[in-house]
Amino acid sequence: MVFLVLRRLSRDVFYYADAGECDFVVMEKGVISQAVQVCFDLTRENLKREISGLCEAATKFELREGVIVTLSQTDHFVEDGVDISVLPFHVFAMQEG
Protein backbone atom coordinates (compact mmCIF):
# COMPACT_ATOMS: atom_id res chain seq x y z
CA MET A 1 0.00 0.00 0.00
CA VAL A 2 2.88 2.37 0.70
CA PHE A 3 4.24 1.65 -2.78
CA LEU A 4 0.87 2.61 -4.28
CA VAL A 5 0.85 5.92 -2.38
CA LEU A 6 4.39 6.67 -3.59
CA ARG A 7 3.54 5.60 -7.12
CA ARG A 8 0.62 8.02 -7.12
CA LEU A 9 3.12 10.80 -6.40
CA SER A 10 5.93 9.68 -8.72
CA ARG A 11 6.52 7.23 -11.55
CA ASP A 12 9.97 6.33 -10.32
CA VAL A 13 9.99 4.35 -7.07
CA PHE A 14 12.87 2.01 -6.30
CA TYR A 15 14.21 -0.34 -3.63
CA TYR A 16 17.64 0.60 -2.25
CA ALA A 17 20.18 -1.98 -1.07
CA ASP A 18 23.87 -1.67 -0.29
CA ALA A 19 25.30 -2.46 3.16
CA GLY A 20 21.77 -1.86 4.47
CA GLU A 21 18.44 -1.54 2.77
CA CYS A 22 15.67 1.01 2.44
CA ASP A 23 12.27 -0.08 1.24
CA PHE A 24 11.67 2.82 -1.13
CA VAL A 25 13.53 5.72 -2.67
CA VAL A 26 11.61 8.10 -4.90
CA MET A 27 13.12 9.81 -7.92
CA GLU A 28 11.80 13.10 -9.24
CA LYS A 29 13.31 14.77 -12.31
CA GLY A 30 16.31 12.43 -12.22
CA VAL A 31 17.15 13.05 -8.56
CA ILE A 32 16.32 10.90 -5.53
CA SER A 33 14.02 13.11 -3.44
CA GLN A 34 12.65 10.85 -0.71
CA ALA A 35 13.63 7.79 1.32
CA VAL A 36 10.89 5.74 2.97
CA GLN A 37 11.19 2.77 5.29
CA VAL A 38 8.14 0.66 6.15
CA CYS A 39 7.47 -1.56 9.14
CA PHE A 40 4.36 -2.69 10.95
CA ASP A 41 5.64 -1.49 14.30
CA LEU A 42 8.91 0.04 15.52
CA THR A 43 10.26 -1.97 18.45
CA ARG A 44 13.53 -2.25 20.33
CA GLU A 45 14.33 -5.29 18.21
CA ASN A 46 13.96 -3.61 14.81
CA LEU A 47 14.61 0.09 15.50
CA LYS A 48 18.34 0.02 14.74
CA ARG A 49 17.86 -1.94 11.49
CA GLU A 50 15.07 0.33 10.22
CA ILE A 51 16.94 3.53 11.06
CA SER A 52 20.30 2.39 9.69
CA GLY A 53 18.89 1.46 6.28
CA LEU A 54 16.98 4.72 6.05
CA CYS A 55 20.00 6.79 7.12
CA GLU A 56 22.28 4.96 4.69
CA ALA A 57 19.99 5.75 1.76
CA ALA A 58 19.46 9.35 2.92
CA THR A 59 23.21 9.89 3.26
CA LYS A 60 24.01 8.33 -0.12
CA PHE A 61 21.46 10.54 -1.89
CA GLU A 62 22.21 13.64 0.22
CA LEU A 63 18.74 13.83 1.78
CA ARG A 64 18.18 15.65 5.05
CA GLU A 65 14.93 13.84 5.83
CA GLY A 66 13.52 10.34 5.85
CA VAL A 67 10.21 8.73 6.74
CA ILE A 68 9.35 5.52 8.52
CA VAL A 69 5.76 4.42 7.89
CA THR A 70 4.14 2.23 10.53
CA LEU A 71 0.63 1.05 11.22
CA SER A 72 -0.10 3.52 14.02
CA GLN A 73 3.03 5.06 15.56
CA THR A 74 4.06 8.69 15.47
CA ASP A 75 7.49 9.98 16.43
CA HIS A 76 10.26 12.30 15.33
CA PHE A 77 14.00 12.20 15.91
CA VAL A 78 17.36 12.96 14.32
CA GLU A 79 19.88 10.21 13.64
CA ASP A 80 23.23 10.69 11.85
CA GLY A 81 22.10 14.13 10.71
CA VAL A 82 18.90 12.78 9.14
CA ASP A 83 15.57 14.21 10.33
CA ILE A 84 13.32 11.14 10.67
CA SER A 85 9.54 11.31 10.87
CA VAL A 86 7.62 8.24 11.98
CA LEU A 87 4.11 8.36 10.56
CA PRO A 88 1.12 6.07 10.75
CA PHE A 89 0.05 4.83 7.33
CA HIS A 90 -3.23 6.74 7.31
CA VAL A 91 -1.34 10.04 7.77
CA PHE A 92 1.32 9.13 5.21
CA ALA A 93 -1.33 8.17 2.66
CA MET A 94 -2.89 11.64 2.83
CA GLN A 95 0.24 13.40 1.60
CA GLU A 96 -0.02 15.23 -1.68
CA GLY A 97 3.59 15.37 -2.77
N, C-alpha and C positions, 0 to 999 in steps of 0.2 A: 504494500500500500504506500509506503514511503517512496518507493521508486515511481509509482504513478503520480504522486504529488510533484516530485521533482521533474518528471517527464512533461507534466503540464506546463511547467515554467521554462523548460529548456529541452531542446532536442538531444543535447549531448550530455549524457549521464554515464559515468564510468565507475568501475571498481578499482581501488588502488591497493597494490600490494608491493612491498619491498621487504624491509626487515620486519615491519608490522603491516597491518592492513586497516583500511578505512572502507566502510561499506559503499559510500558514494562520494564522488567528486563531480562537480558540475562545471561544464565549460560553457562560457558565453563569449562570443566573438573571438574564439581562438585562445582564450585565457581561462585557466581554472579559477572560478570565482567563489566556490563554496565547497566545504568538506562536511560530510554528514555521517555520523555513526549511529547505528540503530541497535537497541537492545530492549528486551521486554522490561527489564528492571535493572537499575544500577545497584550493585551490592558490593560488599567488601571484597568478595571473591573475583568480581569481574571489572571493578573500577579501574584498576591500573591498566589492564589490557585495552579497555575501551578508550581511555584517555591517551595512552601511548600511540595507538594507531591513528587517532584523530590528530594529535599533535605532530606526528611524523609527516602526515599528508599536508597539514597546514604549513609546516616549516618548509617542506620541499617546494610548495607552490606559493610561498611568501604571503600566506593569508594571516590576518590578525585574529580572525574569529573562526569558530567551529561550532557545530551543533550536535548534540546527542539527543536522539528522539527515543522516548520511552513510552510505555503505556500510560502512565499517570504522574510521573515525577516532574518536579520543577526545581531547578537549582541554577546557580551561576557561580563560576569561579575562574581563576586564571592559572594556567599551568604552562610552564616553559614559554611564557610570553604570549600564549594563545588565550584569548577571551572565549570561554566555553559556556554556552547556554544549554541547559538541559530542559527540554520541552516535552510535554505530553503530546501524543500524536494528534489529538483533536485541535490543539493550538497550532502545531506545526502545519497541519493540513489547511488551515485558514490563511496562510501567507499568500501574498499576491506577487511575490517576486521582488 
